[in-house]
Amino acid sequence: TPLTDEDRLPWLDAIGGWADGRAGLGGVVSCSALKRSYRDRLRAAAPGLAFVHLTGDRALIEDRMSHRQGHFMPTALLDSQFATLEPLQADEAGVSVDVSGGPEDIARRAAEALEQLPGPAAAR
């Protein structure tokens, strides 16, 4: 059952609180902050957050999802995720990283892209 925006608020607040408590220490949180309003809520709690928007074409993502075992999100929800997605905007601290390749490649590209961000976000 897809969550509503109201369902997500406590979850977003918990993530934002955790991230704020990690200020200066660094950390990584994985979540589907698909909408700008979700990211705004996270940034309100932890102003120094930088986001990594993982990008990939639908076919690749569907293929990877179909090979996962025991995961809560079925591939049937993929279209709704793409429909809901609001990519990072120019005024949001963050980077977009392609998900082709293996996990190590993706993580390396993300780290390298984050290092290029100006200001405090680059230190995260």
Backbone as XML, in Angstrom:
<?xml version="1.0"?>
<chain id="A" units="angstrom">
  <residue number="1" name="THR">
    <atom name="N" x="0.842" y="-1.180" z="0.000"/>
    <atom name="CA" x="0.000" y="0.000" z="0.000"/>
    <atom name="C" x="0.887" y="1.242" z="0.000"/>
  </residue>
  <residue number="2" name="PRO">
    <atom name="N" x="0.747" y="2.070" z="-1.005"/>
    <atom name="CA" x="1.556" y="3.292" z="-1.033"/>
    <atom name="C" x="1.252" y="4.196" z="0.166"/>
  </residue>
  <residue number="3" name="LEU">
    <atom name="N" x="2.281" y="4.850" z="0.665"/>
    <atom name="CA" x="2.122" y="5.788" z="1.769"/>
    <atom name="C" x="1.591" y="7.116" z="1.250"/>
  </residue>
  <residue number="4" name="THR">
    <atom name="N" x="0.876" y="7.817" z="2.110"/>
    <atom name="CA" x="0.443" y="9.171" z="1.791"/>
    <atom name="C" x="1.500" y="10.145" z="2.310"/>
  </residue>
  <residue number="5" name="ASP">
    <atom name="N" x="1.398" y="11.404" z="1.893"/>
    <atom name="CA" x="2.318" y="12.415" z="2.422"/>
    <atom name="C" x="2.200" y="12.493" z="3.938"/>
  </residue>
  <residue number="6" name="GLU">
    <atom name="N" x="0.988" y="12.405" z="4.456"/>
    <atom name="CA" x="0.783" y="12.456" z="5.908"/>
    <atom name="C" x="1.457" y="11.276" z="6.602"/>
  </residue>
  <residue number="7" name="ASP">
    <atom name="N" x="1.409" y="10.098" z="5.988"/>
    <atom name="CA" x="2.089" y="8.919" z="6.548"/>
    <atom name="C" x="3.587" y="9.153" z="6.662"/>
  </residue>
  <residue number="8" name="ARG">
    <atom name="N" x="4.144" y="9.904" z="5.724"/>
    <atom name="CA" x="5.593" y="10.091" z="5.661"/>
    <atom name="C" x="6.124" y="11.119" z="6.663"/>
  </residue>
  <residue number="9" name="LEU">
    <atom name="N" x="5.286" y="12.025" z="7.144"/>
    <atom name="CA" x="5.778" y="13.125" z="7.980"/>
    <atom name="C" x="6.564" y="12.667" z="9.202"/>
  </residue>
  <residue number="10" name="PRO">
    <atom name="N" x="6.066" y="11.732" z="10.024"/>
    <atom name="CA" x="6.863" y="11.304" z="11.184"/>
    <atom name="C" x="8.191" y="10.669" z="10.777"/>
  </residue>
  <residue number="11" name="TRP">
    <atom name="N" x="8.165" y="9.940" z="9.683"/>
    <atom name="CA" x="9.370" y="9.295" z="9.172"/>
    <atom name="C" x="10.379" y="10.347" z="8.722"/>
  </residue>
  <residue number="12" name="LEU">
    <atom name="N" x="9.923" y="11.359" z="7.984"/>
    <atom name="CA" x="10.807" y="12.436" z="7.547"/>
    <atom name="C" x="11.360" y="13.212" z="8.739"/>
  </residue>
  <residue number="13" name="ASP">
    <atom name="N" x="10.513" y="13.452" z="9.736"/>
    <atom name="CA" x="10.960" y="14.161" z="10.934"/>
    <atom name="C" x="12.021" y="13.358" z="11.693"/>
  </residue>
  <residue number="14" name="ALA">
    <atom name="N" x="11.846" y="12.047" z="11.754"/>
    <atom name="CA" x="12.830" y="11.190" z="12.437"/>
    <atom name="C" x="14.165" y="11.215" z="11.692"/>
  </residue>
  <residue number="15" name="ILE">
    <atom name="N" x="14.114" y="11.143" z="10.384"/>
    <atom name="CA" x="15.344" y="11.195" z="9.587"/>
    <atom name="C" x="16.013" y="12.560" z="9.740"/>
  </residue>
  <residue number="16" name="GLY">
    <atom name="N" x="15.226" y="13.621" z="9.663"/>
    <atom name="CA" x="15.777" y="14.962" z="9.821"/>
    <atom name="C" x="16.415" y="15.155" z="11.189"/>
  </residue>
  <residue number="17" name="GLY">
    <atom name="N" x="15.762" y="14.645" z="12.223"/>
    <atom name="CA" x="16.318" y="14.733" z="13.574"/>
    <atom name="C" x="17.628" y="13.979" z="13.701"/>
  </residue>
  <residue number="18" name="TRP">
    <atom name="N" x="17.672" y="12.779" z="13.107"/>
    <atom name="CA" x="18.910" y="11.992" z="13.143"/>
    <atom name="C" x="20.023" y="12.749" z="12.421"/>
  </residue>
  <residue number="19" name="ALA">
    <atom name="N" x="19.710" y="13.277" z="11.230"/>
    <atom name="CA" x="20.716" y="13.988" z="10.446"/>
    <atom name="C" x="21.210" y="15.224" z="11.180"/>
  </residue>
  <residue number="20" name="ASP">
    <atom name="N" x="20.316" y="15.952" z="11.831"/>
    <atom name="CA" x="20.727" y="17.133" z="12.588"/>
    <atom name="C" x="21.660" y="16.749" z="13.730"/>
  </residue>
  <residue number="21" name="GLY">
    <atom name="N" x="21.375" y="15.623" z="14.374"/>
    <atom name="CA" x="22.239" y="15.138" z="15.451"/>
    <atom name="C" x="23.606" y="14.700" z="14.970"/>
  </residue>
  <residue number="22" name="ARG">
    <atom name="N" x="23.738" y="14.457" z="13.669"/>
    <atom name="CA" x="25.014" y="14.033" z="13.084"/>
    <atom name="C" x="25.800" y="15.217" z="12.516"/>
  </residue>
  <residue number="23" name="ALA">
    <atom name="N" x="25.293" y="16.436" z="12.670"/>
    <atom name="CA" x="25.970" y="17.614" z="12.111"/>
    <atom name="C" x="27.432" y="17.614" z="12.523"/>
  </residue>
  <residue number="24" name="GLY">
    <atom name="N" x="28.305" y="17.755" z="11.555"/>
    <atom name="CA" x="29.736" y="17.771" z="11.808"/>
    <atom name="C" x="30.357" y="16.393" z="11.861"/>
  </residue>
  <residue number="25" name="LEU">
    <atom name="N" x="29.536" y="15.353" z="11.972"/>
    <atom name="CA" x="30.046" y="13.989" z="12.052"/>
    <atom name="C" x="29.930" y="13.256" z="10.722"/>
  </residue>
  <residue number="26" name="GLY">
    <atom name="N" x="28.988" y="13.677" z="9.910"/>
    <atom name="CA" x="28.736" y="13.014" z="8.635"/>
    <atom name="C" x="27.807" y="11.825" z="8.814"/>
  </residue>
  <residue number="27" name="GLY">
    <atom name="N" x="27.328" y="11.339" z="7.739"/>
    <atom name="CA" x="26.439" y="10.195" z="7.761"/>
    <atom name="C" x="25.692" y="10.084" z="6.454"/>
  </residue>
  <residue number="28" name="VAL">
    <atom name="N" x="25.093" y="8.941" z="6.240"/>
    <atom name="CA" x="24.333" y="8.692" z="5.026"/>
    <atom name="C" x="22.991" y="8.107" z="5.418"/>
  </residue>
  <residue number="29" name="VAL">
    <atom name="N" x="21.939" y="8.624" z="4.820"/>
    <atom name="CA" x="20.593" y="8.103" z="4.999"/>
    <atom name="C" x="20.061" y="7.791" z="3.607"/>
  </residue>
  <residue number="30" name="SER">
    <atom name="N" x="19.475" y="6.636" z="3.467"/>
    <atom name="CA" x="18.857" y="6.278" z="2.201"/>
    <atom name="C" x="17.348" y="6.358" z="2.363"/>
  </residue>
  <residue number="31" name="CYS">
    <atom name="N" x="16.722" y="7.180" z="1.539"/>
    <atom name="CA" x="15.265" y="7.292" z="1.592"/>
    <atom name="C" x="14.763" y="7.817" z="0.262"/>
  </residue>
  <residue number="32" name="SER">
    <atom name="N" x="13.497" y="7.610" z="0.011"/>
    <atom name="CA" x="12.924" y="8.095" z="-1.248"/>
    <atom name="C" x="12.282" y="9.460" z="-1.020"/>
  </residue>
  <residue number="33" name="ALA">
    <atom name="N" x="13.118" y="10.464" z="-0.927"/>
    <atom name="CA" x="12.633" y="11.842" z="-0.793"/>
    <atom name="C" x="12.308" y="12.344" z="-2.193"/>
  </residue>
  <residue number="34" name="LEU">
    <atom name="N" x="11.261" y="11.777" z="-2.768"/>
    <atom name="CA" x="10.926" y="12.022" z="-4.167"/>
    <atom name="C" x="10.442" y="13.436" z="-4.437"/>
  </residue>
  <residue number="35" name="LYS">
    <atom name="N" x="9.818" y="14.057" z="-3.458"/>
    <atom name="CA" x="9.234" y="15.375" z="-3.666"/>
    <atom name="C" x="10.087" y="16.465" z="-3.026"/>
  </residue>
  <residue number="36" name="ARG">
    <atom name="N" x="10.041" y="17.631" z="-3.642"/>
    <atom name="CA" x="10.744" y="18.792" z="-3.083"/>
    <atom name="C" x="10.266" y="19.061" z="-1.665"/>
  </residue>
  <residue number="37" name="SER">
    <atom name="N" x="8.973" y="18.912" z="-1.414"/>
    <atom name="CA" x="8.448" y="19.196" z="-0.072"/>
    <atom name="C" x="9.052" y="18.260" z="0.972"/>
  </residue>
  <residue number="38" name="TYR">
    <atom name="N" x="9.357" y="17.016" z="0.605"/>
    <atom name="CA" x="9.994" y="16.084" z="1.543"/>
    <atom name="C" x="11.413" y="16.562" z="1.854"/>
  </residue>
  <residue number="39" name="ARG">
    <atom name="N" x="12.132" y="16.948" z="0.806"/>
    <atom name="CA" x="13.504" y="17.411" z="1.006"/>
    <atom name="C" x="13.531" y="18.720" z="1.787"/>
  </residue>
  <residue number="40" name="ASP">
    <atom name="N" x="12.555" y="19.594" z="1.542"/>
    <atom name="CA" x="12.467" y="20.834" z="2.310"/>
    <atom name="C" x="12.260" y="20.529" z="3.785"/>
  </residue>
  <residue number="41" name="ARG">
    <atom name="N" x="11.427" y="19.539" z="4.080"/>
    <atom name="CA" x="11.172" y="19.173" z="5.476"/>
    <atom name="C" x="12.448" y="18.625" z="6.127"/>
  </residue>
  <residue number="42" name="LEU">
    <atom name="N" x="13.178" y="17.801" z="5.390"/>
    <atom name="CA" x="14.440" y="17.270" z="5.907"/>
    <atom name="C" x="15.449" y="18.398" z="6.147"/>
  </residue>
  <residue number="43" name="ARG">
    <atom name="N" x="15.536" y="19.332" z="5.205"/>
    <atom name="CA" x="16.466" y="20.465" z="5.357"/>
    <atom name="C" x="16.065" y="21.393" z="6.479"/>
  </residue>
  <residue number="44" name="ALA">
    <atom name="N" x="14.772" y="21.497" z="6.756"/>
    <atom name="CA" x="14.320" y="22.339" z="7.869"/>
    <atom name="C" x="14.860" y="21.792" z="9.187"/>
  </residue>
  <residue number="45" name="ALA">
    <atom name="N" x="14.932" y="20.484" z="9.297"/>
    <atom name="CA" x="15.452" y="19.857" z="10.518"/>
    <atom name="C" x="16.977" y="19.843" z="10.543"/>
  </residue>
  <residue number="46" name="ALA">
    <atom name="N" x="17.590" y="19.699" z="9.382"/>
    <atom name="CA" x="19.050" y="19.597" z="9.279"/>
    <atom name="C" x="19.507" y="20.448" z="8.095"/>
  </residue>
  <residue number="47" name="PRO">
    <atom name="N" x="19.699" y="21.745" z="8.306"/>
    <atom name="CA" x="19.967" y="22.672" z="7.201"/>
    <atom name="C" x="21.191" y="22.352" z="6.340"/>
  </residue>
  <residue number="48" name="GLY">
    <atom name="N" x="22.146" y="21.626" z="6.839"/>
    <atom name="CA" x="23.350" y="21.338" z="6.054"/>
    <atom name="C" x="23.254" y="20.122" z="5.159"/>
  </residue>
  <residue number="49" name="LEU">
    <atom name="N" x="22.086" y="19.516" z="5.058"/>
    <atom name="CA" x="21.954" y="18.300" z="4.252"/>
    <atom name="C" x="22.284" y="18.532" z="2.781"/>
  </residue>
  <residue number="50" name="ALA">
    <atom name="N" x="22.906" y="17.544" z="2.193"/>
    <atom name="CA" x="23.103" y="17.500" z="0.748"/>
    <atom name="C" x="22.488" y="16.196" z="0.267"/>
  </residue>
  <residue number="51" name="PHE">
    <atom name="N" x="21.863" y="16.242" z="-0.885"/>
    <atom name="CA" x="21.153" y="15.081" z="-1.408"/>
    <atom name="C" x="21.891" y="14.469" z="-2.588"/>
  </residue>
  <residue number="52" name="VAL">
    <atom name="N" x="21.805" y="13.166" z="-2.701"/>
    <atom name="CA" x="22.298" y="12.449" z="-3.868"/>
    <atom name="C" x="21.073" y="11.865" z="-4.549"/>
  </residue>
  <residue number="53" name="HIS">
    <atom name="N" x="20.762" y="12.399" z="-5.716"/>
    <atom name="CA" x="19.625" y="11.908" z="-6.497"/>
    <atom name="C" x="20.161" y="10.831" z="-7.433"/>
  </residue>
  <residue number="54" name="LEU">
    <atom name="N" x="19.797" y="9.592" z="-7.143"/>
    <atom name="CA" x="20.229" y="8.478" z="-7.986"/>
    <atom name="C" x="19.324" y="8.403" z="-9.202"/>
  </residue>
  <residue number="55" name="THR">
    <atom name="N" x="19.929" y="8.446" z="-10.384"/>
    <atom name="CA" x="19.165" y="8.470" z="-11.625"/>
    <atom name="C" x="19.453" y="7.228" z="-12.456"/>
  </residue>
  <residue number="56" name="GLY">
    <atom name="N" x="18.471" y="6.830" z="-13.213"/>
    <atom name="CA" x="18.643" y="5.705" z="-14.117"/>
    <atom name="C" x="17.398" y="5.543" z="-14.951"/>
  </residue>
  <residue number="57" name="ASP">
    <atom name="N" x="17.538" y="4.867" z="-16.078"/>
    <atom name="CA" x="16.350" y="4.705" z="-16.901"/>
    <atom name="C" x="15.441" y="3.635" z="-16.293"/>
  </residue>
  <residue number="58" name="ARG">
    <atom name="N" x="14.194" y="3.735" z="-16.648"/>
    <atom name="CA" x="13.163" y="2.889" z="-16.059"/>
    <atom name="C" x="13.474" y="1.407" z="-16.241"/>
  </residue>
  <residue number="59" name="ALA">
    <atom name="N" x="13.949" y="1.023" z="-17.422"/>
    <atom name="CA" x="14.219" y="-0.391" z="-17.703"/>
    <atom name="C" x="15.287" y="-0.949" z="-16.761"/>
  </residue>
  <residue number="60" name="LEU">
    <atom name="N" x="16.357" y="-0.208" z="-16.535"/>
    <atom name="CA" x="17.412" y="-0.656" z="-15.634"/>
    <atom name="C" x="16.883" y="-0.808" z="-14.214"/>
  </residue>
  <residue number="61" name="ILE">
    <atom name="N" x="16.150" y="0.185" z="-13.757"/>
    <atom name="CA" x="15.637" y="0.144" z="-12.390"/>
    <atom name="C" x="14.634" y="-0.997" z="-12.225"/>
  </residue>
  <residue number="62" name="GLU">
    <atom name="N" x="13.762" y="-1.177" z="-13.196"/>
    <atom name="CA" x="12.805" y="-2.281" z="-13.111"/>
    <atom name="C" x="13.523" y="-3.627" z="-13.086"/>
  </residue>
  <residue number="63" name="ASP">
    <atom name="N" x="14.559" y="-3.772" z="-13.901"/>
    <atom name="CA" x="15.319" y="-5.017" z="-13.910"/>
    <atom name="C" x="15.941" y="-5.292" z="-12.543"/>
  </residue>
  <residue number="64" name="ARG">
    <atom name="N" x="16.536" y="-4.284" z="-11.957"/>
    <atom name="CA" x="17.151" y="-4.476" z="-10.631"/>
    <atom name="C" x="16.102" y="-4.795" z="-9.577"/>
  </residue>
  <residue number="65" name="MET">
    <atom name="N" x="14.985" y="-4.099" z="-9.641"/>
    <atom name="CA" x="13.916" y="-4.359" z="-8.666"/>
    <atom name="C" x="13.381" y="-5.783" z="-8.801"/>
  </residue>
  <residue number="66" name="SER">
    <atom name="N" x="13.256" y="-6.260" z="-10.016"/>
    <atom name="CA" x="12.672" y="-7.587" z="-10.234"/>
    <atom name="C" x="13.577" y="-8.702" z="-9.728"/>
  </residue>
  <residue number="67" name="HIS">
    <atom name="N" x="14.857" y="-8.404" z="-9.516"/>
    <atom name="CA" x="15.790" y="-9.419" z="-9.011"/>
    <atom name="C" x="16.003" y="-9.355" z="-7.497"/>
  </residue>
  <residue number="68" name="ARG">
    <atom name="N" x="15.389" y="-8.380" z="-6.840"/>
    <atom name="CA" x="15.502" y="-8.301" z="-5.379"/>
    <atom name="C" x="14.614" y="-9.358" z="-4.751"/>
  </residue>
  <residue number="69" name="GLN">
    <atom name="N" x="15.059" y="-9.885" z="-3.649"/>
    <atom name="CA" x="14.240" y="-10.850" z="-2.924"/>
    <atom name="C" x="13.923" y="-10.318" z="-1.544"/>
  </residue>
  <residue number="70" name="GLY">
    <atom name="N" x="12.670" y="-10.497" z="-1.130"/>
    <atom name="CA" x="12.268" y="-10.094" z="0.207"/>
    <atom name="C" x="12.145" y="-8.596" z="0.400"/>
  </residue>
  <residue number="71" name="HIS">
    <atom name="N" x="12.056" y="-7.828" z="-0.677"/>
    <atom name="CA" x="11.939" y="-6.377" z="-0.540"/>
    <atom name="C" x="10.472" y="-5.990" z="-0.488"/>
  </residue>
  <residue number="72" name="PHE">
    <atom name="N" x="10.184" y="-4.946" z="0.266"/>
    <atom name="CA" x="8.795" y="-4.540" z="0.500"/>
    <atom name="C" x="8.145" y="-3.846" z="-0.689"/>
  </residue>
  <residue number="73" name="MET">
    <atom name="N" x="8.938" y="-3.277" z="-1.599"/>
    <atom name="CA" x="8.346" y="-2.494" z="-2.688"/>
    <atom name="C" x="8.310" y="-3.311" z="-3.977"/>
  </residue>
  <residue number="74" name="PRO">
    <atom name="N" x="7.110" y="-3.577" z="-4.475"/>
    <atom name="CA" x="6.998" y="-4.337" z="-5.723"/>
    <atom name="C" x="7.255" y="-3.457" z="-6.943"/>
  </residue>
  <residue number="75" name="THR">
    <atom name="N" x="7.635" y="-4.085" z="-8.043"/>
    <atom name="CA" x="7.872" y="-3.332" z="-9.279"/>
    <atom name="C" x="6.596" y="-2.661" z="-9.779"/>
  </residue>
  <residue number="76" name="ALA">
    <atom name="N" x="5.445" y="-3.133" z="-9.333"/>
    <atom name="CA" x="4.170" y="-2.523" z="-9.751"/>
    <atom name="C" x="4.068" y="-1.057" z="-9.327"/>
  </residue>
  <residue number="77" name="LEU">
    <atom name="N" x="4.829" y="-0.647" z="-8.311"/>
    <atom name="CA" x="4.784" y="0.745" z="-7.850"/>
    <atom name="C" x="5.797" y="1.652" z="-8.557"/>
  </residue>
  <residue number="78" name="LEU">
    <atom name="N" x="6.600" y="1.089" z="-9.442"/>
    <atom name="CA" x="7.655" y="1.876" z="-10.085"/>
    <atom name="C" x="7.109" y="3.058" z="-10.879"/>
  </residue>
  <residue number="79" name="ASP">
    <atom name="N" x="6.060" y="2.838" z="-11.651"/>
    <atom name="CA" x="5.511" y="3.947" z="-12.442"/>
    <atom name="C" x="5.034" y="5.090" z="-11.554"/>
  </residue>
  <residue number="80" name="SER">
    <atom name="N" x="4.423" y="4.757" z="-10.428"/>
    <atom name="CA" x="3.956" y="5.826" z="-9.534"/>
    <atom name="C" x="5.141" y="6.571" z="-8.918"/>
  </residue>
  <residue number="81" name="GLN">
    <atom name="N" x="6.247" y="5.873" z="-8.693"/>
    <atom name="CA" x="7.441" y="6.536" z="-8.161"/>
    <atom name="C" x="7.996" y="7.530" z="-9.181"/>
  </residue>
  <residue number="82" name="PHE">
    <atom name="N" x="8.080" y="7.118" z="-10.434"/>
    <atom name="CA" x="8.560" y="8.030" z="-11.480"/>
    <atom name="C" x="7.599" y="9.196" z="-11.668"/>
  </residue>
  <residue number="83" name="ALA">
    <atom name="N" x="6.315" y="8.943" z="-11.557"/>
    <atom name="CA" x="5.322" y="10.019" z="-11.717"/>
    <atom name="C" x="5.419" y="11.034" z="-10.585"/>
  </residue>
  <residue number="84" name="THR">
    <atom name="N" x="5.758" y="10.577" z="-9.387"/>
    <atom name="CA" x="5.856" y="11.444" z="-8.210"/>
    <atom name="C" x="7.179" y="12.204" z="-8.166"/>
  </residue>
  <residue number="85" name="LEU">
    <atom name="N" x="8.205" y="11.655" z="-8.765"/>
    <atom name="CA" x="9.556" y="12.201" z="-8.675"/>
    <atom name="C" x="9.638" y="13.656" z="-9.112"/>
  </residue>
  <residue number="86" name="GLU">
    <atom name="N" x="10.207" y="14.478" z="-8.228"/>
    <atom name="CA" x="10.555" y="15.863" z="-8.522"/>
    <atom name="C" x="12.073" y="15.956" z="-8.378"/>
  </residue>
  <residue number="87" name="PRO">
    <atom name="N" x="12.808" y="15.910" z="-9.497"/>
    <atom name="CA" x="14.273" y="15.925" z="-9.405"/>
    <atom name="C" x="14.792" y="17.135" z="-8.631"/>
  </residue>
  <residue number="88" name="LEU">
    <atom name="N" x="16.013" y="17.006" z="-8.148"/>
    <atom name="CA" x="16.652" y="18.127" z="-7.461"/>
    <atom name="C" x="16.601" y="19.367" z="-8.334"/>
  </residue>
  <residue number="89" name="GLN">
    <atom name="N" x="16.365" y="20.495" z="-7.696"/>
    <atom name="CA" x="16.340" y="21.768" z="-8.403"/>
    <atom name="C" x="17.656" y="22.501" z="-8.170"/>
  </residue>
  <residue number="90" name="ALA">
    <atom name="N" x="17.921" y="23.472" z="-8.993"/>
    <atom name="CA" x="19.204" y="24.185" z="-8.962"/>
    <atom name="C" x="19.513" y="24.787" z="-7.593"/>
  </residue>
  <residue number="91" name="ASP">
    <atom name="N" x="18.487" y="25.163" z="-6.827"/>
    <atom name="CA" x="18.734" y="25.791" z="-5.532"/>
    <atom name="C" x="18.832" y="24.786" z="-4.387"/>
  </residue>
  <residue number="92" name="GLU">
    <atom name="N" x="18.840" y="23.484" z="-4.701"/>
    <atom name="CA" x="18.963" y="22.464" z="-3.664"/>
    <atom name="C" x="20.395" y="21.930" z="-3.634"/>
  </residue>
  <residue number="93" name="ALA">
    <atom name="N" x="20.978" y="21.870" z="-2.426"/>
    <atom name="CA" x="22.314" y="21.295" z="-2.282"/>
    <atom name="C" x="22.224" y="19.810" z="-2.581"/>
  </residue>
  <residue number="94" name="GLY">
    <atom name="N" x="22.914" y="19.395" z="-3.618"/>
    <atom name="CA" x="22.883" y="18.000" z="-3.970"/>
    <atom name="C" x="23.438" y="17.748" z="-5.350"/>
  </residue>
  <residue number="95" name="VAL">
    <atom name="N" x="23.502" y="16.469" z="-5.676"/>
    <atom name="CA" x="24.054" y="16.029" z="-6.954"/>
    <atom name="C" x="23.185" y="14.914" z="-7.509"/>
  </residue>
  <residue number="96" name="SER">
    <atom name="N" x="23.238" y="14.752" z="-8.811"/>
    <atom name="CA" x="22.574" y="13.627" z="-9.460"/>
    <atom name="C" x="23.652" y="12.652" z="-9.912"/>
  </residue>
  <residue number="97" name="VAL">
    <atom name="N" x="23.410" y="11.376" z="-9.655"/>
    <atom name="CA" x="24.399" y="10.341" z="-9.962"/>
    <atom name="C" x="23.699" y="9.193" z="-10.676"/>
  </residue>
  <residue number="98" name="ASP">
    <atom name="N" x="24.243" y="8.801" z="-11.820"/>
    <atom name="CA" x="23.695" y="7.693" z="-12.591"/>
    <atom name="C" x="23.946" y="6.367" z="-11.862"/>
  </residue>
  <residue number="99" name="VAL">
    <atom name="N" x="22.958" y="5.477" z="-11.912"/>
    <atom name="CA" x="23.056" y="4.201" z="-11.188"/>
    <atom name="C" x="23.560" y="3.052" z="-12.047"/>
  </residue>
  <residue number="100" name="SER">
    <atom name="N" x="24.040" y="3.344" z="-13.254"/>
    <atom name="CA" x="24.616" y="2.258" z="-14.034"/>
    <atom name="C" x="25.922" y="1.825" z="-13.372"/>
  </residue>
  <residue number="101" name="GLY">
    <atom name="N" x="26.277" y="0.582" z="-13.583"/>
    <atom name="CA" x="27.478" y="0.039" z="-12.961"/>
    <atom name="C" x="27.154" y="-0.590" z="-11.627"/>
  </residue>
  <residue number="102" name="GLY">
    <atom name="N" x="28.179" y="-1.027" z="-10.944"/>
    <atom name="CA" x="28.013" y="-1.696" z="-9.660"/>
    <atom name="C" x="27.937" y="-0.720" z="-8.506"/>
  </residue>
  <residue number="103" name="PRO">
    <atom name="N" x="27.603" y="-1.238" z="-7.334"/>
    <atom name="CA" x="27.481" y="-0.379" z="-6.143"/>
    <atom name="C" x="28.738" y="0.428" z="-5.834"/>
  </residue>
  <residue number="104" name="GLU">
    <atom name="N" x="29.905" y="-0.174" z="-6.019"/>
    <atom name="CA" x="31.152" y="0.540" z="-5.737"/>
    <atom name="C" x="31.327" y="1.721" z="-6.690"/>
  </residue>
  <residue number="105" name="ASP">
    <atom name="N" x="30.978" y="1.509" z="-7.969"/>
    <atom name="CA" x="31.076" y="2.592" z="-8.960"/>
    <atom name="C" x="30.131" y="3.736" z="-8.612"/>
  </residue>
  <residue number="106" name="ILE">
    <atom name="N" x="28.906" y="3.381" z="-8.245"/>
    <atom name="CA" x="27.902" y="4.394" z="-7.914"/>
    <atom name="C" x="28.347" y="5.186" z="-6.680"/>
  </residue>
  <residue number="107" name="ALA">
    <atom name="N" x="28.818" y="4.485" z="-5.659"/>
    <atom name="CA" x="29.269" y="5.154" z="-4.429"/>
    <atom name="C" x="30.457" y="6.074" z="-4.714"/>
  </residue>
  <residue number="108" name="ARG">
    <atom name="N" x="31.389" y="5.624" z="-5.554"/>
    <atom name="CA" x="32.544" y="6.454" z="-5.891"/>
    <atom name="C" x="32.098" y="7.718" z="-6.622"/>
  </residue>
  <residue number="109" name="ARG">
    <atom name="N" x="31.209" y="7.561" z="-7.614"/>
    <atom name="CA" x="30.727" y="8.735" z="-8.354"/>
    <atom name="C" x="29.982" y="9.700" z="-7.428"/>
  </residue>
  <residue number="110" name="ALA">
    <atom name="N" x="29.205" y="9.158" z="-6.507"/>
    <atom name="CA" x="28.470" y="10.014" z="-5.568"/>
    <atom name="C" x="29.445" y="10.788" z="-4.684"/>
  </residue>
  <residue number="111" name="ALA">
    <atom name="N" x="30.437" y="10.102" z="-4.127"/>
    <atom name="CA" x="31.412" y="10.770" z="-3.254"/>
    <atom name="C" x="32.165" y="11.853" z="-4.018"/>
  </residue>
  <residue number="112" name="GLU">
    <atom name="N" x="32.585" y="11.543" z="-5.243"/>
    <atom name="CA" x="33.306" y="12.526" z="-6.047"/>
    <atom name="C" x="32.431" y="13.732" z="-6.362"/>
  </residue>
  <residue number="113" name="ALA">
    <atom name="N" x="31.171" y="13.499" z="-6.676"/>
    <atom name="CA" x="30.261" y="14.601" z="-6.987"/>
    <atom name="C" x="30.004" y="15.466" z="-5.753"/>
  </residue>
  <residue number="114" name="LEU">
    <atom name="N" x="29.827" y="14.826" z="-4.597"/>
    <atom name="CA" x="29.592" y="15.588" z="-3.368"/>
    <atom name="C" x="30.796" y="16.451" z="-3.012"/>
  </residue>
  <residue number="115" name="GLU">
    <atom name="N" x="31.995" y="15.952" z="-3.280"/>
    <atom name="CA" x="33.205" y="16.733" z="-2.994"/>
    <atom name="C" x="33.260" y="18.017" z="-3.817"/>
  </residue>
  <residue number="116" name="GLN">
    <atom name="N" x="32.566" y="18.049" z="-4.933"/>
    <atom name="CA" x="32.574" y="19.227" z="-5.805"/>
    <atom name="C" x="31.575" y="20.295" z="-5.367"/>
  </residue>
  <residue number="117" name="LEU">
    <atom name="N" x="30.694" y="19.962" z="-4.432"/>
    <atom name="CA" x="29.717" y="20.942" z="-3.978"/>
    <atom name="C" x="30.413" y="22.065" z="-3.226"/>
  </residue>
  <residue number="118" name="PRO">
    <atom name="N" x="29.939" y="23.296" z="-3.399"/>
    <atom name="CA" x="30.527" y="24.415" z="-2.663"/>
    <atom name="C" x="30.053" y="24.438" z="-1.211"/>
  </residue>
  <residue number="119" name="GLY">
    <atom name="N" x="30.846" y="25.011" z="-0.360"/>
    <atom name="CA" x="30.433" y="25.271" z="1.013"/>
    <atom name="C" x="30.342" y="24.046" z="1.890"/>
  </residue>
  <residue number="120" name="PRO">
    <atom name="N" x="29.577" y="24.164" z="2.994"/>
    <atom name="CA" x="29.504" y="23.110" z="4.009"/>
    <atom name="C" x="29.003" y="21.778" z="3.485"/>
  </residue>
  <residue number="121" name="ALA">
    <atom name="N" x="28.161" y="21.779" z="2.461"/>
    <atom name="CA" x="27.626" y="20.517" z="1.949"/>
    <atom name="C" x="28.740" y="19.614" z="1.434"/>
  </residue>
  <residue number="122" name="ALA">
    <atom name="N" x="29.820" y="20.208" z="0.937"/>
    <atom name="CA" x="30.921" y="19.411" z="0.403"/>
    <atom name="C" x="31.615" y="18.617" z="1.504"/>
  </residue>
  <residue number="123" name="ALA">
    <atom name="N" x="31.538" y="19.076" z="2.734"/>
    <atom name="CA" x="32.193" y="18.395" z="3.844"/>
    <atom name="C" x="31.383" y="17.217" z="4.352"/>
  </residue>
  <residue number="124" name="ARG">
    <atom name="N" x="30.157" y="17.068" z="3.914"/>
    <atom name="CA" x="29.276" y="16.018" z="4.437"/>
    <atom name="C" x="29.567" y="14.701" z="3.813"/>
  </residue>
</chain>
